């Protein structure tokens, strides 16, 4: 049961192509950019997560960046949580209609609220490498 | 002005055969099949001259059914006819008390 967001650099092909053409370490640049975007998502999830005892909040983390072949990615959300915390996190995110529990979204809402800012941070990080306009 | 709640309500009301549905929560004894919906987010999508000109809404529609998820009301068609775009969906854990299975489906609407 997973409650997290996975970010890759799909949609940034043009930027990455320019970095690659400049002969730079594209993987390192991609991972720094993903880390920058992940920080923004993580902060928003941290702000939105419902807090009763704070147990769920403790397990909302940035996992990565990682590389799988030529794809770099980062996971942001509930990672490596004990089963009962993972279930609780899932119920908070999606609700439980038959138990009359409404969703209190902190994963999807964070993505919806901050996706533009995440893309901006990724672009800014890639620009900071000095090779994209 | 039409609200996202009115749009969702009107879309679900077109289901045939009809299915009991409610915003947020269905009160009372739960029928074998029912639907609830919930507004997850409403986020500004387009701006001009510092004024929001369009907003994207994400609505979660929960289809609950005691006999499983094989045969469910055709919510996709009803929502699409009202202008919603399909988003991600996921199975909800079976409720051990009421024996309802559940499918949560996200829909997006640009208004």
HADDOCK unambig.tbl for C-alpha pairs under 7 A between the chains (distance, minus, plus):
assign (segid A and resid 97 and name CA) (segid B and resid 25 and name CA) 6.65 0.50 0.50
assign (segid A and resid 98 and name CA) (segid B and resid 95 and name CA) 6.75 0.50 0.50
assign (segid A and resid 98 and name CA) (segid B and resid 98 and name CA) 6.86 0.50 0.50
assign (segid A and resid 100 and name CA) (segid B and resid 25 and name CA) 5.99 0.50 0.50
assign (segid A and resid 102 and name CA) (segid B and resid 24 and name CA) 6.48 0.50 0.50
assign (segid A and resid 105 and name CA) (segid B and resid 40 and name CA) 6.65 0.50 0.50
assign (segid A and resid 109 and name CA) (segid B and resid 40 and name CA) 6.68 0.50 0.50
assign (segid A and resid 109 and name CA) (segid B and resid 41 and name CA) 6.01 0.50 0.50
assign (segid A and resid 112 and name CA) (segid B and resid 43 and name CA) 6.88 0.50 0.50
assign (segid A and resid 113 and name CA) (segid B and resid 43 and name CA) 6.40 0.50 0.50
